[in-house]
Amino acid sequence: MDLTYQEKKKRLEVFLKKYDYDEKMKDFILNSLSTNCMCDVVSQAYSACDILEENDNMYLEFLANLEKYFTLDHNIIDVGGGVYPALATYIKEKQVKLKTGTITVFDPNLVVNKLNGIILKKEAFTEKTKIKSCDLIIGTYTCEATIPIIRNARKNHIPFSIALCGCTHFESQKLKSIPYLSYHQMQYLWNEYVMSEVNKGLPNDMEIKIDYFNNIKHPYPIITKTYKK
Ligand SMILES: C[S@@+](CC[C@H](N)C(=O)[O-])C[C@H]1O[C@@H](n2cnc3c(N)ncnc32)[C@H](O)[C@@H]1O
């Protein structure tokens, strides 16, 4: 369905009024209609308003990849789900059809208090977060939550699937400030660092799968740690 600029703007305005977005973020999201900036908060809002182009919908692509390895009839935690948890809404829809499974979102910046039966935790996820009845941890563009997810999942012997983002999130100040390295060199170091954490203490019953989005705008790996079949 081809919507005009005005129709898209109207949908976004109605959506943005419903939730606790601050004024700057509202303007940023509305302006994206002219700037074509497609970052996380924009794609979350577009997805909620059903104006996200199929090509740009990495939530659905991530979900299709996830379903290669897992069924959704589980207790799933989406870490860093976003200010508006777009991926979780797609998962909840599928779980409603399956009549089973839960989806919990951790994000300290959530702007929603209640959403379609999704369990919302407006807090940071850490490697120590208690995840008793969780079967699977997921996340798209997990930023600072990347290493906590990997370590928490390792400690609890739980599978995970995460799509890395384009930035680096080293914990050590030394690694954060290596001089003279280009963006791509830092990105390479970050990927190596993440993979070393992923492979640490890999149990015999688990394996690692690496996939990529089809969309060239998202060239970062989707890393999945899953039980061997
Ligand atoms: C790049 S955004 C990606 C959001 C969403 N997954 C998406 O793809 O649209 C990263 C998100 O991670 C959240 N975040 C960062 N550190 C976190 C942590 N330790 N626990 C939970 N969420 C965190 C941020 O608030 C932000 O919303």
The ligand as a Gaussian input file, in Angstrom:
#p B3LYP/6-31G(d) Opt

LIG

0 1
 C       20.368000       0.239000      19.050000
 S       19.014000       0.090000      20.145000
 C       18.164000      -1.304000      19.442000
 C       16.739000      -1.357000      19.844000
 C       15.903000      -2.485000      19.236000
 N       16.430000      -3.776000      19.583000
 C       15.814000      -2.349000      17.749000
 O       16.514000      -3.078000      17.025000
 O       15.026000      -1.523000      17.285000
 C       19.725000      -0.577000      21.613000
 C       18.766000      -0.608000      22.779000
 O       19.403000      -1.282000      23.864000
 C       19.000000      -0.672000      25.070000
 N       19.995000      -1.075000      26.068000
 C       21.280000      -0.701000      26.183000
 N       21.860000      -1.325000      27.199000
 C       20.929000      -2.141000      27.754000
 C       20.933000      -3.064000      28.833000
 N       22.014000      -3.298000      29.568000
 N       19.802000      -3.739000      29.087000
 C       18.676000      -3.543000      28.349000
 N       18.629000      -2.684000      27.322000
 C       19.739000      -1.988000      27.036000
 C       18.921000       0.809000      24.728000
 O       18.072000       1.505000      25.603000
 C       18.377000       0.772000      23.306000
 O       16.976000       0.891000      23.255000

